[in-house]
Amino acid sequence: MDAFTFNTVPRVVFAPGAARELAAHCRSLGLVRPLLVTDPGLVELGLVAPVEAALAADGLTVTRFAEVREDPPESVVLACVERGRASGVDGVVAVGGGSSMDTAKV
C-alpha cells in the first residue's frame, strides 16, 4: 500500500506511522486539546492507544469519544458534540473509517 495525503475539508493523512506526525499537524492548526473520535473496535484492537500516547507525549490533552458505530445516528453525533463541548476541546481528530470520519465532521 502506498502512502498518500488526501486534501479536502478536512485534511486526511494516510501513511504508515502517520500517528507519529499527528501532534505536529495538530500544533500547526493551533490545537492543544483535540477530541479524538473513533470506535470501540479500534480501541479494543489497541490501535487508538498509540495515537493518544503520541499526542500526549507532545503535550496535547486528548479527549476520547469512542462511541461511534456504523452509520452513526444523530444521537451519536450529538453525544460527540456534547463530549467536545464539556471537555473544552479546540479541534477534532478522527481515527478510523468512514463512520468515525463522518462523526468527526461535527
Backbone torsions as a table, in degrees:
resi	resn	phi	psi	omega
1	MET	NA	133.4	179.7
2	ASP	-91.5	146.3	176.2
3	ALA	-73.8	147.6	174.7
4	PHE	-155.5	158.4	172.2
5	THR	-118.2	130.0	-177.8
6	PHE	-113.0	107.2	-176.7
7	ASN	-95.5	109.9	171.7
8	THR	-137.7	-159.8	171.7
9	VAL	-111.9	106.6	3.2
10	PRO	-85.1	-176.7	-180.0
11	ARG	-82.3	136.3	177.4
12	VAL	-118.2	124.3	177.4
13	VAL	-114.5	125.9	179.8
14	PHE	-128.1	113.0	180.0
15	ALA	-168.8	150.8	173.3
16	PRO	-58.1	131.6	178.2
17	GLY	76.1	12.9	-177.5
18	ALA	-58.9	-28.6	-179.6
19	ALA	-60.9	-29.6	180.0
20	ARG	-67.3	-22.2	-179.1
21	GLU	-100.9	-2.0	-174.6
22	LEU	-63.0	-41.1	179.7
23	ALA	-60.4	-41.3	178.6
24	ALA	-63.7	-39.9	177.0
25	HIS	-62.9	-43.9	178.7
26	CYS	-60.6	-47.8	-178.7
27	ARG	-62.7	-36.3	179.5
28	SER	-64.0	-22.0	177.0
29	LEU	-96.7	1.3	-179.7
30	GLY	81.6	16.8	-178.2
31	LEU	-89.3	136.2	174.1
32	VAL	-131.2	-11.3	-179.9
33	ARG	-133.1	68.3	-177.2
34	PRO	-75.9	149.7	170.0
35	LEU	-94.0	119.9	179.6
36	LEU	-95.6	114.6	-176.3
37	VAL	-103.3	124.2	-176.9
38	THR	-154.2	-170.9	179.5
39	ASP	-121.6	160.1	-176.4
40	PRO	-62.0	-30.5	-180.0
41	GLY	-62.7	-42.9	178.8
42	LEU	-68.9	-33.7	175.9
43	VAL	-63.6	-47.7	-179.3
44	GLU	-62.4	-33.6	178.8
45	LEU	-76.1	-7.7	180.0
46	GLY	80.6	17.8	-177.8
47	LEU	-88.4	-15.3	-178.1
48	VAL	-90.0	-36.8	-177.0
49	ALA	-55.2	-43.1	178.5
50	PRO	-64.2	-32.4	178.0
51	VAL	-67.8	-47.2	178.0
52	GLU	-61.4	-41.1	-179.6
53	ALA	-64.1	-40.6	179.3
54	ALA	-63.8	-40.9	178.7
55	LEU	-67.8	-45.4	-179.3
56	ALA	-64.7	-36.3	-179.8
57	ALA	-63.0	-24.5	178.8
58	ASP	-97.7	12.2	173.8
59	GLY	88.1	7.6	177.7
60	LEU	-84.3	146.1	177.6
61	THR	-100.5	113.6	-173.5
62	VAL	-101.3	133.5	169.7
63	THR	-109.9	127.9	-177.9
64	ARG	-99.0	134.0	168.2
65	PHE	-120.9	105.6	-174.9
66	ALA	-118.2	40.4	-177.8
67	GLU	-110.5	13.9	-178.9
68	VAL	-71.0	140.5	174.0
69	ARG	-133.9	170.3	-177.6
70	GLU	-56.8	137.2	-177.6
71	ASP	47.1	63.9	-172.2
72	PRO	-58.7	129.2	176.7
73	PRO	-76.3	169.9	-179.6
74	GLU	-55.4	-36.0	-178.5
75	SER	-61.1	-35.6	178.0
76	VAL	-69.3	-43.5	179.3
77	VAL	-62.6	-43.4	179.4
78	LEU	-65.4	-36.9	176.3
79	ALA	-65.0	-36.9	177.0
80	CYS	-64.1	-45.8	178.0
81	VAL	-58.8	-45.9	-179.2
82	GLU	-62.2	-42.2	178.4
83	ARG	-60.1	-44.3	179.6
84	GLY	-63.3	-45.9	179.4
85	ARG	-62.9	-45.3	-178.0
86	ALA	-64.3	-27.8	-177.5
87	SER	-94.8	-7.0	179.3
88	GLY	68.3	36.3	-179.4
89	VAL	-69.2	158.5	179.0
90	ASP	-119.9	12.2	177.7
91	GLY	-179.3	173.1	-176.2
92	VAL	-131.0	135.7	176.1
93	VAL	-125.5	130.1	176.8
94	ALA	-102.8	137.7	173.7
95	VAL	-126.6	113.3	179.7
96	GLY	139.6	-154.8	-176.2
97	GLY	-95.3	-156.6	-173.4
98	GLY	-60.0	-38.6	-178.8
99	SER	-66.7	-41.0	176.7
100	SER	-65.6	-41.9	179.9
101	MET	-66.4	-39.7	177.3
102	ASP	-63.4	-43.8	179.4
103	THR	-63.6	-36.7	-177.8
104	ALA	-70.1	-10.2	179.5
105	LYS	-78.1	17.4	-179.0
106	VAL	-57.7	NA	NA
